[in-house]
Amino acid sequence: MGYTWFALGVLFHVLNAAAQCSSPLYLTANSGTISLPPYSNNANCYWYIRPSAATVSSYIVITFSSFNTEQLYDTLAGYSGPFISNSYIARLSGTTVPGPVTVYNSAATLWFTSDHSVTGTGFVATYQLYTSSSSSSSSSSTRGSSSTSASTSGTATTSSNQLTEDEAYTQQYVFAVGFSLPFVLASVIDALLVCLPGGR
């Protein structure tokens, strides 16, 4: 029955990691605050920034007021778009407060993960939606890309993907469920073998 306890342990680990995430995970306002309090090991948090008023000429600026994570091992990754499969724009860690990150897209995704040892006090950031005219978008892109090296790879791309709230939360847990499923099935097989005549 060892597989059962292992599968339950994995599921508990996933739910515990998700419970550490603070502030709304799905953000549809034109501006807001994203915060991660002092976190534990093996944290796994997502924030989906999808302002309802965004248009094809919109972009998002994320500004940090505090930042404290384990250098290199507890990281906040940023993506230009509503999925973590979209353009990668930033990978942040350490105790230095990052400069503003500009996402030239109508949506952005943040993903924080921590490893199994050493933690920090987390971070606090705000985001703001802006809309530029087509005539000024190229100059905006130049200014924005120089404000922080992390934003240079997110230059002026616009995603047509539509992300619903259900899809956002589904994406957060699909990996965990997929990882746990083989162990759950092994537990069921193990239990059946025990119940069969002549079983273990």
N, C-alpha and C positions, 0 to 999 in steps of 0.2 A: 504493500500500500504506500510505498515511499513516493511514487509518482503523484499520488493525490496531494500529499502535503507540499510537494514541490510546486504543483500547479496552483494550489491555494496561496502559496507564498509569493509566486509571481504576480497573481491577481492582486493581492494585498499591496505589493510593492507598487504596482501601477496606479491603483486608486489612491494610495498615500502620496505618491509623487504629484498626481494631478491636484490633490487637495491643497497643496502648498501654494498654488497659483492664486494671486489676489487680483483685484480689480476685474471688471468685466472681461471675459475672454473674447467676446464678439462685439466690436465697437463700431457703431453706425453714426455717431454724432460727428459734426465737423471738427470738433476738438475734444480733447479729453486727457486723462492721466492714466499712465500705465505704471504699475509698481509691483515690485517683488520684495516682500519683507525678508528678514533673515531666514534663509532657506536651509533645508537639510540636504543630506547626501542623496544622490539619485533623483533629483528633481527633474521634471519634464513638463514644461509649460509652454503654451501657445497663446498668442494674442493676434486676432484677425482684425485688422483695421480696414473697414469698408464703409466710408462715409456715404450716407444715402444721397447727399447732394452732389457727389463727385460727378464730373463730366470727363470727356476725352481729353480736355486741356487741363485737368487738375493734377496737382502734385502734393505730396505730403512731406512735412518737415517734422522730424522727431528730435526733440531737444532734451538732453539729460541734465538733471540737477544734482544727482548723486549716482555713484557707481562703485560697487565693491564686490568683486567675485574672485575666486581663485584664478590666478593668471594661467592662461592656456587651457585649463581643465574644466572650468565652469564658464560656459560661453553663451552669449546672446547672439544669435544669427538673425540677420535681416534679409528679407526677400522682397523684390519689387513685383507685387502681385498678390492674389488671394490664396496662393498655394506655396508650399515649400519647394515645389518643383519649378517655380518661376525663377527669374534672374536673381542670383545671389549678389547682395550689395554690401554686406558688412559682417564681420565676425569680431565681437567685442568681449574683452575679459580684462581682469586686473583691477587696480584701484584708482586709475586716472580717469577723471570724468571725460567721456568722449565729446568731440565737437558735434554740432548738429548733423544729422544724417538726412539727406534729401532724397526722397523716393519719387522719381518722375513716372508716376503711375497713379491711377485712381484708387488703388488698394495696396496694402502692405501687410506682410506677415512677419511676426517676431517669434522666435523659437529659442527658449532657454533650456539648457541641460547642465546638470552637474554630475561629477563623478562620485566615487564611493568614499572619498576622504577630503577633508578640509573644506570649509564653507566660508561664506562672506555675509555681509549685511544686505546684499541685494542691490536694487537700484530704483530710482524714481525718474520717470520721463513724462513729457507731455508731447502730444502730437497736434498738428494744426493742418487743416486742408486749405490749400490755396488754388486759385484758378488763374492761369495766365492766358493772354490773347495769343493767337497763332503768330502774330507778328513779333511778339517779344519772347516766344518760347525758346528760340535758339540762344538768345543772350542770357535768359534765365538759366538754361542748362549749363552754360559756361560758368556763370557765377556760382551756381550750386555745386558743380563738380569740384571747384577749387576750395570750397568751404570745408570739406573733409574728404580724405582719400578713400573713405569707405563708400562714398556715394558714386564714385566714378563709373562703376560698372552697371549702374541702374539708369543710364542716360536715356531719357525721352522715349520710353517704351510704354505702350498702353495696352492693357489686357482687355479682351472682350469676354473673359470668363465671368460667369455670374456665380457667386458663392452664397448659398443659403445658410442659415444658422445651423440647420440639421447637418449639412455637409461639413461645416466647420468642426462640429463636435465629433462627427463620425471619423474625420481624418485624424483627430487627436488620439483616438483609441484603437484604430484599426490595426496598427502595428502591434500593440500590446495583445490584442485578442489573437492575432495571427501567430504570435510567438507562443502564447499559452495553449492554443488548441491541441498541438501534438501531445502535450503532457496530460491534458484532460482526457484525450482518447486513450492514452496509455494507461491512465488510472482506471478507466472503465473496463478495459481488457483485463487488467490486473484483478479487478474485483470479480469479473466473470470467471476467471480461472480459479479463484479461491472458492467460488460457489459451486462449481461443477464437481460431480462425483470424482473422488480421487484427486481433487485439486490441491493446491499447496496449503 
